[in-house]
Amino acid sequence: MLSLRPTDTGQRQFHSYMLGAIAPRPIAFVSTIDQSGNPNVSPFSFFNAMGTNPPILVFSPSRSGRTGKTKNTYDNILEVPEAVVNVVTVSMVHQASLASGEYPKGVNEFEKAGFTQLPSELVRPFRVKESPVQMECKIRDTVETGKGGGAGIIVIAEILLIHLEETILGTDGLIDPDKIQLAGRMGSDFYCNASGTSLFRIPQPGPVLGIGIDALPDQIRTSSYLTGKHLAQLASVNSLPEYFDNASIKKNIAPLGYIKKGKIPVNREKQFYRKIIRLLDEGNTTGAWKFILKTLPDEN
């Protein structure tokens, strides 16, 4: 494995390693305004949510890697500590990229990139009409991490008002990733579409914890057929006896001892694990455990 210290690697090269590894990243399309009323909008992929009570966003209009100069976005925030963070969809990502050019202060990137200025309700910067989610923010703080080229400037913003296009909402009233079709930033010139076949579900752990991989029977846990993903799926159940409704299966918990003792017949092992893998890949964790408990040799 290649091991590199930032101090021993050129800033540009280390930058490419960081951005290639820390991906995909959400894109904040940040609109600001200077004290003379000149609007600005620019994308930043050093961006994320950092709390919901109060709702906090953090993004970084880093210094130019070539010149070390601060960006117009940061200069504007120092003059008018307000911003609108607009999300970037696949349909608008090319225009957003165009707006990232280092235009002189006072140039209107809304016009350069072909976006529509929409008046905000609580802050002075304009919203981007084409973005399906627009978050009006006040700036709570800024932190400069350095003065050289590529140094970060951390902007902490509090959301005062969020605007949502109703067309991106699912039947549950929440944002549907297939409807909003957000763009994600990768390394170099690459982006990704955060929707469609790129999506997969992982049920989030609830208040009752899963049994954990360390609690799986030894032969299951050390199987060469099962990946870490499969083991995590099996280990996500919180209690095997209470997990199944079928009383006969509940009584069949004892045969797990046969797995620990490695008594699955060798000629059945590959077939046994293939079925488990198929069920898990279909998202049927319950079915996988039922199959395990039904298939194992009877204790007698």
Helices and strands as residue ranges (DSSP letters): G 6-8, H 11-21, E 28-33, E 39-44, E 47-52, E 55-59, H 72-79, E 82-87, G 90-92, H 93-98, H 109-113, E 117-118, E 127-128, E 133-144, E 153-164, G 166-168, H 177-180, E 183-185, E 191-193, G 196-198, G 213-215, H 218-221, H 228-235, H 240-243, H 247-251, H 256-260, H 266-281, H 285-295
